Amino acid sequence: MKVVKLFEDALIYPTKEWKKLLILGIFFLIMGIFNILTLFGIPLKNYLDINVLNIISLILIMIISLIISGYTLSITRSTINNVERSVPEFEWVKNIIDGIKVIILTIIYYIIPVLIVLIALYVTGTFDIIIQLINTYAASGSINPILESISTMDNPKILIVIVIASFLYILFSLLFLIGKAVLAETNSLTAAGNMIDIFKKIGKISWKDYLIWFVIFVAISYILIFLSELIAVIPLIGIIIVTLFINPYVEIFSARTLGLIYNESK
């Protein structure tokens, strides 16, 4: 399948069953509501101890996150196995188990770049600068102040660390995505975490085609995020539209296109 055809399929796929897309959207909405309750402790603070509320919210958010992660993995699985062209059904227990596996796989793939970057920060003595950048992002919620801070820095060491971190993040993201597809196909964390085999899988796809797919995938994702931000500006209704429709659309699209590009390795 040519890359363009692949994305045509993936972009249409989420619209095949609006009911399931909406169910996924409701999960996103519930998570958003409980995030608000956790941050502000309203309106249940008069009925529940705020600490109890935070614990309940955290548990529900974790469970819903696992369901979403596991369900999207099932979409990749059905795509790889060619079981059906329709969107798969929710299987709550299996979705949660798959979600846990995805979290473990994420840790397996990203622990290495995190450790390397932490060592680089320590060796170059730039750890405090990174903390300041993180605090800047946390305070503003925007990446623009960080970019401005980086552009005015005289210390070349921090730029070196940022370049290393960016390279490692992209490299291991490329590996992780195919590892996630292997997990969907085999249900085996051992197989999915075998990075040597993952390199071979990408070789079968061809690094050229895979990188083209990745660039287009990132570009489409950013376009959808930009669209979400524009719609979210509309008071209340915009946020509801983004939460119920666009967020689940992005998740289903991403899972589908991953399965399709993985099938090119067969």
C-alpha positions as CSV (number, residue, x, y, z in Angstrom):
1,M,0.0,0.0,0.0
2,K,1.4,3.4,-1.0
3,V,1.8,5.9,1.9
4,V,-0.8,8.3,0.5
5,K,-3.4,5.5,0.2
6,L,-2.5,4.4,3.7
7,F,-3.4,7.8,5.1
8,E,-6.5,8.0,3.0
9,D,-7.7,4.8,4.6
10,A,-6.7,5.9,8.1
11,L,-8.4,9.3,7.9
12,I,-11.7,7.8,6.8
13,Y,-11.6,4.9,9.2
14,P,-12.7,6.7,12.4
15,T,-15.9,7.9,10.7
16,K,-17.1,4.4,9.9
17,E,-18.7,3.9,13.4
18,W,-19.6,7.2,15.1
19,K,-21.0,5.3,18.1
20,K,-17.7,3.9,19.1
21,L,-15.9,7.2,18.4
22,L,-18.5,8.9,20.7
23,I,-18.0,6.3,23.4
24,L,-14.3,7.0,23.3
25,G,-15.1,10.7,23.4
26,I,-17.2,10.3,26.5
27,F,-14.2,8.7,28.2
28,F,-12.1,11.8,27.3
29,L,-14.9,14.0,28.6
30,I,-15.0,12.1,31.9
31,M,-11.3,12.4,32.3
32,G,-11.5,16.1,31.7
33,I,-14.2,16.5,34.3
34,F,-12.3,14.6,36.9
35,N,-9.1,16.5,36.1
36,I,-11.0,19.7,36.8
37,L,-12.3,18.3,40.1
38,T,-8.8,17.3,41.1
39,L,-7.4,20.7,40.3
40,F,-10.2,22.8,41.9
41,G,-12.0,20.4,44.2
42,I,-15.4,21.5,43.0
43,P,-18.3,21.0,43.3
44,L,-18.0,17.9,45.5
45,K,-15.8,19.4,48.2
46,N,-18.8,20.0,50.4
47,Y,-19.7,16.3,50.3
48,L,-16.3,14.6,50.1
49,D,-13.0,15.2,51.7
50,I,-10.7,16.8,49.1
51,N,-8.1,14.1,49.6
52,V,-10.7,11.4,49.0
53,L,-11.9,13.2,45.9
54,N,-8.3,13.4,44.5
55,I,-7.8,9.7,45.1
56,I,-11.1,8.8,43.4
57,S,-10.3,11.1,40.5
58,L,-6.8,9.7,40.1
59,I,-8.1,6.1,40.1
60,L,-10.8,6.8,37.5
61,I,-8.4,8.8,35.3
62,M,-5.9,5.9,35.4
63,I,-8.6,3.3,34.6
64,I,-10.0,5.3,31.7
65,S,-6.5,6.0,30.3
66,L,-5.8,2.3,30.4
67,I,-9.1,1.6,28.5
68,I,-8.3,4.2,25.9
69,S,-4.7,2.9,25.4
70,G,-5.8,-0.7,25.3
71,Y,-8.7,0.0,22.9
72,T,-6.5,1.8,20.4
73,L,-4.1,-1.1,20.6
74,S,-7.1,-3.4,19.6
75,I,-7.6,-1.2,16.6
76,T,-4.0,-1.7,15.5
77,R,-4.4,-5.4,16.2
78,S,-7.5,-5.8,14.0
79,T,-5.8,-3.8,11.3
80,I,-2.7,-6.0,11.4
81,N,-4.7,-9.2,11.5
82,N,-7.2,-8.0,8.9
83,V,-10.0,-9.4,11.1
84,E,-12.4,-6.7,10.1
85,R,-12.5,-3.4,8.4
86,S,-14.9,-2.0,10.9
87,V,-13.9,-0.4,14.2
88,P,-13.5,-3.2,16.9
89,E,-15.8,-3.6,19.9
90,F,-14.8,-2.5,23.4
91,E,-13.6,-5.3,25.6
92,W,-13.2,-3.6,29.0
93,V,-11.0,-6.2,30.8
94,K,-8.9,-6.9,27.8
95,N,-8.6,-3.2,27.0
96,I,-7.3,-2.5,30.6
97,I,-4.8,-5.4,30.4
98,D,-3.6,-4.2,27.0
99,G,-3.3,-0.6,28.4
100,I,-1.1,-1.9,31.2
101,K,1.1,-3.6,28.6
102,V,1.4,-0.4,26.6
103,I,2.5,1.5,29.7
104,I,5.2,-1.2,30.5
105,L,6.4,-1.1,26.8
106,T,6.6,2.7,27.0
107,I,8.8,2.5,30.0
108,I,11.0,-0.1,28.3
109,Y,11.6,2.1,25.3
110,Y,11.9,5.5,26.9
111,I,13.9,4.6,30.0
112,I,17.1,4.4,28.0
113,P,16.9,7.9,26.4
114,V,15.8,9.4,29.7
115,L,18.8,7.9,31.5
116,I,21.2,9.1,28.8
117,V,19.8,12.6,28.9
118,L,20.0,12.7,32.7
119,I,23.6,11.6,32.5
120,A,24.3,14.2,29.9
121,L,22.7,16.9,32.0
122,Y,24.8,15.9,35.0
123,V,28.1,15.7,33.1
124,T,27.5,19.1,31.4
125,G,26.2,20.7,34.6
126,T,23.1,22.0,32.9
127,F,20.5,20.2,35.1
128,D,19.4,23.5,36.8
129,I,18.8,25.2,33.4
130,I,16.5,22.4,32.3
131,I,14.5,22.7,35.6
132,Q,14.1,26.4,34.9
133,L,12.8,25.6,31.4
134,I,10.4,23.1,32.8
135,N,9.1,25.6,35.3
136,T,8.8,28.2,32.5
137,Y,6.6,25.7,30.5
138,A,4.5,24.8,33.6
139,A,3.9,28.5,34.4
140,S,3.0,29.6,30.8
141,G,1.6,26.4,29.3
142,S,3.3,27.3,26.1
143,I,6.5,26.3,24.4
144,N,7.2,29.7,23.0
145,P,8.8,31.2,26.2
146,I,11.1,28.1,26.3
147,L,12.1,28.6,22.7
148,E,12.8,32.3,23.4
149,S,14.9,31.3,26.5
150,I,16.9,28.8,24.5
151,S,17.6,31.3,21.7
152,T,19.1,33.8,24.2
153,M,21.3,31.3,26.0
154,D,25.1,31.7,25.8
155,N,25.8,28.3,27.2
156,P,26.3,25.9,24.2
157,K,26.2,22.9,26.5
158,I,22.4,23.2,27.0
159,L,21.9,23.3,23.2
160,I,24.0,20.1,22.8
161,V,21.9,18.3,25.4
162,I,18.7,19.5,23.7
163,V,19.9,18.2,20.4
164,I,20.9,14.8,21.9
165,A,17.5,14.6,23.7
166,S,15.6,15.4,20.6
167,F,17.5,12.9,18.5
168,L,17.0,10.1,21.1
169,Y,13.3,11.0,21.5
170,I,12.7,10.7,17.8
171,L,14.8,7.5,17.4
172,F,13.1,5.7,20.2
173,S,9.7,6.9,19.2
174,L,10.3,5.3,15.8
175,L,11.2,2.1,17.5
176,F,8.4,2.3,20.1
177,L,5.7,2.7,17.5
178,I,6.7,-0.5,15.7
179,G,7.2,-2.2,19.0
180,K,3.7,-1.2,19.9
181,A,2.5,-2.8,16.6
182,V,4.4,-6.0,17.4
183,L,2.7,-6.0,20.8
184,A,-0.7,-5.7,19.1
185,E,0.1,-8.6,16.8
186,T,1.8,-11.0,19.3
187,N,0.5,-9.9,22.7
188,S,4.1,-10.4,23.8
189,L,6.0,-7.8,25.7
190,T,9.2,-9.8,25.1
191,A,8.8,-9.7,21.3
192,A,7.7,-6.0,21.4
193,G,10.7,-5.0,23.5
194,N,13.3,-6.8,21.4
195,M,14.8,-3.7,19.7
196,I,17.0,-5.8,17.4
197,D,13.9,-7.4,15.9
198,I,12.2,-4.1,15.7
199,F,15.1,-2.7,13.6
200,K,14.6,-5.7,11.3
201,K,10.9,-5.0,11.1
202,I,11.5,-1.4,10.1
203,G,14.1,-2.7,7.5
204,K,11.3,-4.9,6.0
205,I,9.1,-1.8,5.7
206,S,12.1,0.1,4.5
207,W,13.5,3.0,6.5
208,K,12.7,5.4,3.7
209,D,9.0,4.6,3.5
210,Y,8.8,4.4,7.3
211,L,10.4,7.9,7.8
212,I,8.1,9.3,5.1
213,W,5.1,7.8,6.9
214,F,6.4,9.2,10.2
215,V,6.8,12.7,8.9
216,I,3.4,12.8,7.3
217,F,1.9,11.2,10.5
218,V,3.4,13.9,12.6
219,A,2.3,16.7,10.2
220,I,-1.3,15.4,10.2
221,S,-1.3,15.1,14.0
222,Y,-0.1,18.7,14.3
223,I,-2.7,19.9,11.9
224,L,-5.4,18.2,13.9
225,I,-4.0,19.6,17.2
226,F,-4.0,23.1,15.6
227,L,-7.6,22.6,14.5
228,S,-8.5,21.5,18.0
229,E,-7.0,24.6,19.5
230,L,-9.0,26.8,17.1
231,I,-12.2,25.0,17.9
232,A,-11.5,25.0,21.6
233,V,-11.5,28.8,21.6
234,I,-15.3,28.7,21.2
235,P,-16.6,29.0,24.8
236,L,-17.7,25.6,26.2
237,I,-19.1,24.2,23.0
238,G,-15.6,24.2,21.4
239,I,-14.1,22.2,24.3
240,I,-17.0,19.7,24.1
241,I,-16.5,19.2,20.3
242,V,-12.8,18.7,20.7
243,T,-13.2,16.3,23.6
244,L,-16.1,14.2,22.2
245,F,-15.0,14.1,18.6
246,I,-11.6,15.3,17.6
247,N,-9.6,13.7,20.5
248,P,-11.0,10.2,19.9
249,Y,-10.8,10.7,16.1
250,V,-7.0,11.4,16.5
251,E,-6.6,8.3,18.6
252,I,-8.4,6.0,16.2
253,F,-6.7,7.5,13.2
254,S,-3.3,7.0,14.8
255,A,-4.0,3.4,15.8
256,R,-5.2,2.6,12.3
257,T,-2.3,4.2,10.4
258,L,0.2,2.4,12.7
259,G,-1.4,-1.0,11.8
260,L,-1.3,-0.2,8.1
261,I,2.3,0.9,8.0
262,Y,3.3,-2.2,10.1
263,N,1.6,-4.4,7.5
264,E,4.1,-3.2,5.0
265,S,6.7,-5.3,6.8
266,K,4.9,-8.6,5.8
